[in-house]
Amino acid sequence: MRLRILYIVSDLQPSGTTAQLKLLAAGLPRSKFEIHIAALNAGGPAAADLERSGAKVTVIGRRWKIDPFAFRRLRTHIKHLQPTVVHTWQFEANTYGRTAALAAGMRRLVTSERTIESWSIDYKWAIDRCLAHRTERMITNSVAVRNYYVAHGLPPEKFTVIPGAAAAPPPDMVSRSDLLTEFRLPEDAKLIAYVGHLTKQKRLKELIWAIDQLKAVGVPAHFLVIGQGPRRDHLERYSWLNRIEDRVHFLGVRNDVLQFMPHFDVLWHAGDHEGQSAAVLEAMAAGVPVVAADAAGNRELVKPNETGYLVPLDERAGFARATLPLLEDSALARRLGCAAKQCVEQCHRIDQLLAAYTKLYENSHS
């Protein structure tokens, strides 16, 4: 008899959560699992990929922060589906999903926390601590995230750390020349990329300033900002005010990032609240060296002078300083990129991720 797994997420927009969910939905053996996904707020471009992999996707359609109608729809969906395990991801979905599952009579609850949300306020911690007592397992992708939640009063014995995974780039990737043509970039352009949400916590202004520094010393560096978020207009204005708009390119949400990621010269990641960033893992899997903020989750992936560089949070010039040698020394960039790829192949394989979740769900059912 197959186990029916219901994943509850906020939405299916491109994100680290969505990337890991796609790996699970595509890879968990169908002989053992039946996969269902409920998007609390809205669907997204990943919905079609998930359905092609055999998962069944339902959009609940929450309209307000506190939406009793969406809660009722979710509870009804859970009652009708009768899943073996309800697995929720991140605070919004964790709160609505676990509460609705309990109201529907479900007892097998698993939840995932992936970030160090240093701005969380007291009522969120109170909700998490209350629901933790009714939750069977709490999954983090990072020891740093686990330690952070334990420090805020969540029970340590309920946590399981399952590192993230990343797939190798697809074989049908675009050529570098096609990429440069599409984005109207010169042949000598050095491509530095950011992939993720455009929020304040990602510290993108620091990265735009770093591009300005590289331009000032004559490096033909171009910054590809891939993603969408509430700070986009602000960041575009900031680029214009600093007269660096010719080197900063806002590409919006792209579903083909993995196809051209191997052509990046460097991936930048300045966020200081991550567990294990999916974008960092994907870049490493593509053999791209990473320059990231020296934050707890990043330290578990980026090994200085081996797979990339870490930049102290208070060192504003650090991103430009750490990136310059990678752009000037192709042998150094290749060495770090190859080591990064090897790290993913050894410690962040998809088969390892699938085996860990298979064991988790089977133990939860027994």
URCOR-V88107 format. One line per field, one symbol per residue. ss: DSSP state (~ for helix, > for strand, _ for the rest). psi: psi as a letter, one per 20 degrees, with the letter a starting at -180 (. if undefined). A space follows every 10 residues. Layout:
BEGIN
ss = ???
psi = ???
END
This chain:
BEGIN
ss = __>>>>>>>> >____~~~~~ ~~~~~~~___ __>>>>>>>> >>___~~~~~ ~~___>>>>_ _______~~~ ~~~~~~~~~~ ~___>>>>>~ ~~~~~~~~~~ ~~~_____>> >>>_>_____ _~~~~~~~~~ ~~____>>>> __~~~~~~~~ ~____~~~>> >_________ _____~~~~~ ~~_______> >>>>>____~ ~~_~~~~~~~ ~~~~~~____ >>>>>>____ _~~~~~~~~~ ~______>>> >>____~~~~ ~~~__>>>>_ ___>___~~~ ~~~~~____> >>>__~~~~_ ___>___>>> >______~~~ ~~~~~~~~_~ ~~~~~~~~~~ ~~~~~~~__~ ~~~~~~~~~~ ~~~~~_
psi = pqpopopprg akqprgghgh hhgghhhppi ihqppqpoog grbrhigggg hhiiqpppph lphrgonhgh gggggggggh hmqgppoqpr gghgggghgh gghjjqinpq qppiqnnijq rhhghggghg hhijpgqppq jqhggghghg hjjqphiiqp ooqrrqqqqq hlqqrhhhgh ggjlqrhjpp opqppaqnrh iilhhhhhhh hhghhhjjpl ppoooorrri jggghggggg hjljiiipoo iappikghhj hiiqhqpqoi qjjqeophgg ghgghjkpqp oqqmrghhhi goopjgibqp pqhjnhjhgg ghhghhhhnh ggggghgghg ghgghhilqh hgghhghggg hhhhh.
END
